[in-house]
Amino acid sequence: MKKRLKVLLLFNAPYNRPRGYDYREEFADPENMYTEHDVSQALKENGHEVSLLGLYDTLTPLFEEIKENRPDVIFNLVEVFQDKTHLEKNMAALLEMLGIPCTGATSDNMFICTNKGLNKKILAFHKVKVPRFYTFYRHHKVWLPKKMKLPTVIKPLCEEASRGISQASIADSEEAFLERVRFIHENMNMDAIVEEYIDGREFYATIIGNKRLTVLPLRELIFGELPEDARIATYKAKWDDNYRDRWGIKSVYAGKLPNGLEGEIMDVCKRAYRAMDIRSYLRFDIRVASDGKVYIIEANANPCIAEIDEVAQSAAKIGISYSQLIKKIVHLALQRN
């Protein structure tokens, strides 16, 4: 890793800009492209030559950049294309076709993680605990399965960042159950997944690695003053600072856990990571029920790696600086190829 690499930092932008645009104004805004800014600075600190390219609704600039200034590695921060989140995996597949080492999850990793029903089937097959669940596809019959215990949490089947999840996602009656599934089908035009609500503490565990895995220190989501029957990570609970402040919701380092629970969580996460054949880095959302059982709730490929976010904060807890974290992610991309 002593070699000075040509790194293309690729990300999604809300508009088209010509190649060579420096994004100085956007990077200076703490509410705008702060992740892209942080990664760019860390790559430069590692001695790499960094080119910036934001994509909105055309791939032409990417093809031109590859042809005229082919990078040694692409640092992939693309999450949407043409304002469509489901095209994230397609972008990863395109980058794989270009034959250039690329950071983060593979296209098949993204496909598996994005489809909540599919990844739960894989985990259940490998004896990793997940909530009892059922998928409801659009234009098919909707009913309350006899084996489902209320309350349930109802989500879009293939969506990320808690989009489509609100307090109305918790259904404690058949009427509310049917109404929420239909809302996702008709108002969001998406398929739905229904999961039994796991009452317990919520943890986040980040794993980094291809073959040798490192589990970073656990984070816990504290629900503050939210009622006991409303404690889920809704979109507002994750992204609305005013809402979080009002209810006292915050993410903190997990304290000392009883009876070897931390080791058990880490073991479950490693088994889940390998069962899904994940590469590079991933964050699991976990619930620990009152009986101590560990459930995987969500698998998040390419979680946010801004310096202020949970992945970087967990890495810092064990002495991995931000620039070292970015260096590790680049190394994993090169190692994979």
Number of C-alpha atoms within 10 A of each C-alpha: 11 7 8 12 17 18 23 25 22 18 20 22 21 13 10 14 15 10 15 11 11 14 16 10 9 15 17 12 11 10 9 12 19 18 20 23 19 18 22 23 17 20 22 14 14 17 15 19 16 18 19 17 22 25 23 17 15 10 12 9 16 16 12 12 16 13 10 8 12 15 20 15 20 23 25 19 22 21 19 21 21 14 13 10 16 17 16 19 23 17 19 23 15 11 19 14 9 11 10 17 22 26 27 26 23 22 18 16 22 22 20 23 26 23 18 24 20 16 21 25 14 15 19 17 11 14 13 18 17 21 18 16 21 17 19 21 15 16 10 9 7 15 12 15 10 6 10 14 15 16 20 23 23 27 25 26 21 20 19 21 14 17 14 19 22 18 16 15 25 25 22 15 14 14 11 16 23 15 16 20 27 20 16 23 19 13 9 12 12 21 21 25 21 27 22 20 23 23 17 18 17 25 23 27 23 27 22 25 19 18 13 6 15 15 20 23 21 20 21 19 21 19 21 15 13 15 9 11 12 16 23 23 20 19 16 16 24 18 13 11 12 11 13 18 12 11 15 14 20 15 16 16 16 16 10 9 9 8 9 9 15 16 11 14 23 19 13 18 26 19 16 24 23 15 17 19 14 24 24 25 24 25 23 21 20 24 25 18 14 11 8 14 13 25 22 24 20 20 29 20 24 22 19 17 20 18 21 13 13 24 27 21 22 21 21 17 13 10 10 16 16 22 19 17 20 24 18 18 19 23 17 22 22 17 11 13 9
